[in-house]
Amino acid sequence: MSRRCELTGKGVMTGNNVSHANNKTKRRFLPNLNEVTLASETLGQSYRLRISAAALRSIDHRGGLDAFLARADDAELSPKALKIKRDIAKAQPAA
């Protein structure tokens, strides 16, 4: 399982540990990923996604999974999230 947010595309970053003697060694900054279950109001279904804490706050701010995916860029979304977005888009005109 990759360390990448399924909704925002946020991934691992690299940098340096810097000691008191100014020695630099490589390190990794891991995203704060959480396994959450999010419900789609349009589809009436729940989905398990591995997303960052920042993405979870953005979903709450935008008013739910459906609203977040409607405004999300397709390039950042995982294949699973893209499928959910397409299913919601198909169901929207019918409703």
matplotlib code that plots the C-alpha trace (Angstrom):
import matplotlib.pyplot as plt

x = [0.0, 1.5, 1.8, -0.3, -3.6, -6.3, -8.1, -5.4, -2.4, -0.3, 2.7, 6.1, 8.5, 12.2, 14.5, 17.5, 18.0, 20.4, 22.5, 23.9, 27.3, 25.4, 25.7, 23.0, 21.4, 18.4, 15.0, 11.4, 8.4, 5.4, 1.8, -0.7, -2.8, -6.0, -8.3, -11.8, -15.2, -17.0, -20.6, -21.9, -25.3, -26.1, -25.3, -26.4, -23.2, -20.1, -16.5, -13.3, -10.5, -7.0, -6.8, -4.7, -6.0, -5.9, -8.1, -10.6, -10.8, -11.3, -14.2, -15.9, -15.3, -16.7, -19.8, -19.2, -17.6, -19.8, -19.0, -15.3, -15.1, -17.1, -14.4, -11.4, -8.8, -8.8, -5.0, -4.7, -7.4, -6.6, -8.4, -10.8, -11.7, -12.1, -14.6, -16.6, -16.5, -17.8, -20.6, -21.7, -21.7, -23.9, -26.3, -26.6, -28.6, -31.0, -31.7]
y = [0.0, 3.3, 6.2, 8.5, 10.2, 8.9, 12.2, 14.9, 13.0, 14.1, 11.8, 11.3, 14.2, 14.1, 16.3, 16.3, 15.6, 18.3, 17.6, 20.1, 19.6, 20.5, 17.0, 16.2, 12.8, 12.0, 11.5, 11.1, 13.1, 10.8, 12.1, 11.7, 9.0, 7.6, 4.8, 6.3, 5.3, 8.2, 8.2, 9.5, 11.1, 10.9, 7.1, 6.2, 4.1, 4.1, 3.9, 3.0, 5.4, 6.0, 9.8, 12.5, 14.3, 17.5, 15.9, 14.9, 18.5, 19.7, 17.2, 18.5, 22.1, 21.6, 19.8, 16.1, 13.6, 14.4, 18.1, 17.5, 15.1, 17.5, 20.2, 17.8, 17.7, 14.3, 14.1, 14.0, 11.3, 7.6, 5.2, 4.2, 7.8, 8.6, 5.7, 7.1, 10.6, 9.2, 7.2, 10.4, 12.4, 9.8, 9.7, 13.6, 14.2, 11.4, 12.9]
z = [0.0, -1.1, 1.4, -0.7, 0.0, -2.3, -2.6, -2.5, -3.8, -0.8, -0.5, 1.2, 1.2, 1.8, 3.8, 6.1, 9.8, 10.9, 14.0, 16.5, 14.6, 11.4, 10.0, 7.5, 6.9, 4.7, 6.3, 5.1, 6.1, 6.0, 5.5, 8.3, 6.6, 8.2, 7.1, 7.1, 5.9, 4.1, 3.0, -0.3, 0.0, -3.7, -4.0, -0.5, -0.1, 2.1, 0.9, 2.8, 1.8, 3.0, 3.2, 5.0, 8.0, 5.9, 3.3, 6.0, 7.2, 3.6, 3.1, 6.2, 5.1, 1.6, 2.9, 2.3, 0.0, -3.0, -2.9, -2.4, -5.4, -7.6, -7.1, -7.0, -9.8, -11.6, -11.7, -7.9, -7.3, -7.1, -9.5, -6.7, -6.0, -9.8, -10.0, -7.1, -8.7, -12.1, -10.3, -8.5, -11.7, -13.4, -10.5, -10.2, -13.4, -12.6, -9.2]

ax = plt.figure().add_subplot(projection="3d")
ax.plot(x, y, z, "-o")
ax.set_aspect("equal")
plt.show()
